[in-house]
Amino acid sequence: MILTVTLNASIDKLYLLPSVQPETVMRVQEAHNSAGGKGLNVSRVAAKLGETVTAMGFTGGLNGQYLESLICQPEVRCAFTHVKGETRCCINCWDLSNGKSTEYLEPGAAVSVEELSRFYKDFEAQLPNAGVVAISGSVPKGVPADAYCQLIRRCKAADVPVMVDTSGERLVAAAAECPTFIKPNTDEIAQLLGYAPADLESLAAAAQSLHQKGTRYVVVSMGAEGALLACDEGTYLGKPPLITPKNTVGCGDSMVAGFAVGFARKQPVCDCFRMALAVSAANALSLYTGDFCEADYQRLYPEVTIQKIA
C-alpha cells in the first residue's frame, strides 16, 4: 500500500474558457472539480497504475466532505484527519485560445496544535501498513516548517521508504533528514545548494552530491527535457518522447507516483525511472490534473530513453 500525505488538500477547479480576459465578465465553457493538492494527484495516478493507496491529510467543513466524495477510485481509501477549518479551493483558468493557464491558490485554513497532534497519531496508526510513503506539497497555517521532518523520522524509525516533494524551507529542512527520495526542479535544487548549476554536467554533479549526503534517490525534474536521477547505481539522464502537451500541471506529481509504484513493487531503479517519465508525459497529454490515458502511457513507455552519464 502507498500512503500519501496532502496536508494542504484543496478542491481543484479547472475552468475552461474560450479566452482569459482580465477585468471582464468571463463565462466558463466547462468546469471540472477534483480532489486536489499534490499528494492527491499522486494518489490518483498511483491508483490508476494499479496500486492501492491510503490518502491522508487534513479536510474540514462542507468543502472537506465534498473533497472526500470526489475521491471515487476504489483503490484509494480516505484516512483524513478532520479539522474545524474549511478545506480550501484552488482555481485553474485554462485559456483554450493559447493553451495557457492562470491559477488562483487559496492558502488553506489554519490548523490548531491539537489538530496537528491528532494527525501525527493518525499517521502513526497507518504507517505499519505502508510499503511506501509519499509526502507532497505545501502546508496550511499552523503547521510548522519541521512537520515533514517529523514525518520522515517516523518513517525511518518504522523502516518505511519515504518520498518528499515540496519546496522552500520545507524542502531544505526535509533534505537534511535524508528521506529516501526527493524531487527538486532546477530552481529548487539551487535552494538546496545555495547556487544554481550552470549546465547539465554541473546539475548532475549537484544531484550526486545530494545523494552522497544520504538521500538514496535524488531526481531533478527538467520539464520537457526530462529528469536526472542520482542513486547508488550511478547518475542517469531520462528523456520522454517529444509530445505536444495539453496541460503540464501535475506532471511532477505523476512522476512521484510512478516512482512510488515502482518502489512499492521493488522494481529496478531504471524501471521505476522509465515508468515515472512515461506516466508524467501521459499526464501532460490530458487536460486534467493527476490523470492520464492508459493508451498514452502504454505507447509512451517504450519510447522513454534512459542513459547512464556517470
Secondary structure, DSSP 4 states (H G I P E B T S, - for coil): -EEEEETT-EEEEEEEES---TTS----SEEEEEEESHHHHHHHHHHHTT--EEEEEEEEHHHHHHHHHH---TTEEE-PEEESSPPEEEEEEEETTTTEEEEEE-------HHHHHHHHHHHHHHGGG-SEEEEES---TT--TTHHHHHHHHHHHTT--EEEE--HHHHHHHHHT--SEE--BHHHHHHHHSS---SHHHHHHHHHHHHHTT-SEEEEE-GGG-EEEEETTEEEEEEPPP---S--TTHHHHHHHHHHHHHHTT--HHHHHHHHHHHHHHHHTSSSTT---HHHHHHHGGG-EEEE--
